Amino acid sequence: MDYRSPAAVAAVCSRLLDRDARILDVGAGTGLLGVALAEGGFTRLDALDLSPAMLEEARRKGVYGALIEARLGERLPYETGSYDAVVSSGVLTTGHAPASSLDELVRVTRPGGHVVFTLRSDRIPPGYDAAIAELFETGRWELVEQGDEFQAMPTGEPGVLVRVWAFRVR
């Protein structure tokens, strides 16, 4: 399907993060985003996913340190401020992760660190606009970049449009 979201998130990370940044890939799935980040020179990558089978496939990519099974929308098994960046591609959407997941992504990111993710722009999933606004209004993060809209899967589902968002945690 010519899936473009992992490369788009990795490109934003390449502009914003040091190559030695400690990065958590949430909803890592089979590890496509981890591979894109590793190709960009990032070496300190961990993965989190709900599915043990997906994590096993991600392990085979050889780019992650720790691989943890956990569910987005629940408290994540990390200390506050554990990561320089938390990233996600194609996960923060209806049926995958609730908008409340953003609170935990911010919690596990150190102050000054970044949260970078794709979000559908043709049909924003319920609750995400409000969750993004609340984190801004309460001073927990600031917008760094809102990317241009693009087709996430141009040869498979050309109607699915997304953009990459990047926030700095305060």
C-alpha positions in Angstrom: 0.0 0.0 0.0 3.1 2.3 -0.1 2.7 3.1 3.6 4.2 6.6 4.1 3.5 7.5 7.7 6.6 5.9 9.3 9.0 7.7 7.0 7.1 11.0 7.6 7.4 10.6 11.4 11.1 9.7 11.1 11.7 12.8 9.0 10.2 15.1 11.6 12.3 13.3 14.3 15.4 13.8 12.2 14.8 17.6 12.3 13.9 17.8 16.0 15.9 15.2 17.9 19.5 14.3 18.6 20.5 10.9 17.1 21.3 9.6 20.6 17.8 10.5 21.9 16.0 7.8 23.9 12.8 7.1 21.9 9.7 5.1 22.7 7.7 3.9 19.7 4.1 3.3 21.0 1.9 1.1 19.0 5.1 -0.2 17.4 3.3 -3.0 15.6 5.8 -4.8 13.3 8.4 -2.2 13.7 8.1 -0.1 10.5 8.6 3.2 12.4 11.6 1.7 14.3 13.2 0.7 11.0 12.7 4.2 9.6 14.2 5.8 12.7 17.1 3.4 12.6 17.7 4.2 9.0 17.8 7.9 10.1 20.6 7.1 12.6 18.6 6.7 15.8 19.9 3.9 18.0 18.2 4.1 21.4 14.7 2.8 20.5 12.2 0.9 22.6 8.9 -0.5 21.5 5.5 -0.8 23.1 2.5 -2.7 21.6 -0.6 -4.5 22.7 0.1 -7.6 20.6 2.8 -10.1 21.6 2.8 -11.4 18.0 3.4 -7.9 16.6 6.2 -7.3 19.2 7.8 -10.5 18.1 7.8 -9.3 14.5 9.2 -6.0 15.7 12.0 -7.8 17.6 13.1 -9.5 14.4 13.8 -6.1 12.8 16.7 -5.8 15.3 16.3 -2.1 16.0 14.7 -2.0 19.4 16.2 -2.4 22.9 13.3 -3.1 25.2 9.9 -4.4 23.8 7.0 -4.1 26.2 3.5 -5.4 25.9 1.0 -2.7 27.2 -2.3 -1.1 26.2 -2.5 2.6 25.2 -5.2 4.3 27.2 -4.0 2.7 30.4 -1.1 3.8 32.6 2.2 2.9 30.8 4.8 0.9 32.7 7.4 3.7 32.6 8.6 6.3 35.1 7.6 9.9 34.5 10.0 11.6 32.1 11.7 8.4 31.0 12.1 9.3 27.3 13.4 12.1 25.2 10.7 11.4 22.7 7.6 9.3 22.3 6.6 8.6 18.7 3.7 6.9 16.9 2.6 6.2 13.4 -0.9 5.1 12.4 -1.9 4.2 16.0 -3.6 7.2 17.5 -7.0 6.6 15.8 -10.4 5.2 16.4 -10.3 1.5 17.3 -6.6 1.6 18.2 -6.0 4.1 21.0 -8.2 6.5 22.8 -7.5 10.3 22.8 -6.8 9.9 26.6 -3.6 8.1 25.5 -2.0 11.5 24.9 -1.8 12.2 28.6 0.4 9.2 29.2 2.6 9.9 26.2 3.3 13.4 27.7 3.9 11.9 31.2 6.6 9.5 30.0 8.3 12.2 27.9 10.9 14.4 29.8 10.3 18.2 29.9 11.7 19.6 26.7 11.3 16.3 25.0 8.9 15.7 22.0 5.8 13.7 21.2 5.5 13.1 17.5 2.6 11.2 15.9 0.4 10.9 12.9 -3.3 11.7 13.1 -5.9 11.4 10.4 -6.8 14.8 9.0 -9.6 13.8 6.7 -11.6 12.4 9.6 -10.1 13.4 13.0 -10.9 10.6 15.5 -13.3 11.5 18.3 -11.8 13.3 21.3 -8.4 14.1 19.8 -9.1 17.8 19.1 -10.2 18.2 22.7 -7.3 16.2 24.2 -4.7 18.1 22.1 -6.3 21.5 23.2 -6.4 20.5 26.8 -2.7 19.6 26.9 -2.0 23.0 25.3 -4.3 25.0 27.6 -3.0 23.3 30.8 0.6 24.1 29.7 1.7 20.5 29.4 2.9 20.9 25.8 3.4 23.4 23.0 3.0 22.9 19.3 6.3 22.6 17.4 5.0 21.4 14.0 1.8 20.5 12.3 2.8 18.9 9.0 1.1 19.1 5.6 -1.7 16.6 4.8 -0.6 13.6 2.8 -1.9 10.2 1.7 -0.8 7.6 4.3 -1.4 4.6 1.9 -1.7 6.0 -1.6 -1.9 2.7 -3.4 -4.1 0.9 -0.8 -6.5 3.5 0.7 -5.9 6.8 -1.1 -8.7 8.5 0.8 -6.9 8.2 4.1 -5.2 11.6 4.8 -3.0 12.2 7.7 -0.5 14.8 9.0 2.4 14.6 11.4 2.1 16.5 14.7 5.0 17.4 16.9 4.8 18.8 20.4 7.4 19.8 23.0 6.6 18.7 26.5 6.8 21.4 29.1 
